[in-house]
């Protein structure tokens, strides 16, 4: 009786979005996030991208009033012009490799889950540049997704990649009155769904090009102090390298790890990729292969820095055979593994199948 006093005799139809039946939470949304890329291989587009990327305090951890003076006064006026030719070298007819392959991975996740009977929509977002995180979330919401799982194309967690994307997502969600339910996949640095496709990808390359004396896994660098302050990135990279080493143990090829793409004067994670390759060449190593397991889609840092610059450095100092093993990109086995990783994080969101004999009439 007491409860009845506080319930309206009939609901206010003007405040209902649909007929008053069971509240449908709609399809599941998958937000696939990568770092970002310029919209075009032009000075203006590169400058716009770098301004956003390098203004993130998660990326450049020095006082912003100091850094912005350097960024606006020295970096942005000079750096974009130097990068135009490099981006032109790697650009695909469909656009930036990072964007093209990331989009194919997102499409593969959606197709793979739908094949398993999951009503799902997947959208790609870039932390910096386009398609933006807000636009991707709005596309999912427009399709009725009130539950969204976020999978980032970074197998190893770092504050400057994984965490900053989570920050950006939550900043946008803070503006919404009706927020979707969210889940975040933090990392998957040694998950079988990642390591197995990666090792198979390497084996297929070796089947075509022969096995090298050494395999180098080059991860993106990070200031050493970040790891000292508690960032798990270094540990997760080393564990990835250990898992790959175990997966390829029967080949007899030694597997090493290094770190690339240093920026600034401070000490970063070591060993550094290019100096290590030069050292190997001087020591008499003739045949090496390099791959970048921290990147799930080829980009400037892999296609230009590793495939071109590091190759030249190795050959210049005495090496004779350098092979770059491409990123996983849209490798079917990897897309299948990524889909499985997402599926594992949908527990409770997928209605269990009910035998027809138990369904009440």
Buried (B, 14 or more C-beta within 10 A) or exposed (E): EEEEEEEEEEEEEEEEEEEEEEEEEBBBBBBBBBBBBBBBBBBEBBBBBBBBBBBBEBBBBEEEEEBEEBBEEEBBEEBBEEBBEBBEEBBEEEBBBBBBBBBBBBBBBBEBBBEEEBEBBBBBBBBBBBBBBBEBBBBBBEEEBBBBBBBBBBBBBBBBBBBBBBBBBEEBBEEEEEBBEBBBBEBBBBBEBBBBBBBBBBBEBBEEEEBBBBBBBBBBBBBBEBBEEEBBBBEBBBBBBBBBBEBBEEBEBEBBBBBBBBEEEEEBBBBBBBEBBBEBBEEEBBBBBBBBBBBBBBBBBBBBBBBBBBBEBBBEBBBEBBBBBBBBBBBEBBBBBBBBBBBEBBEEBBEEEEEEEEEEE
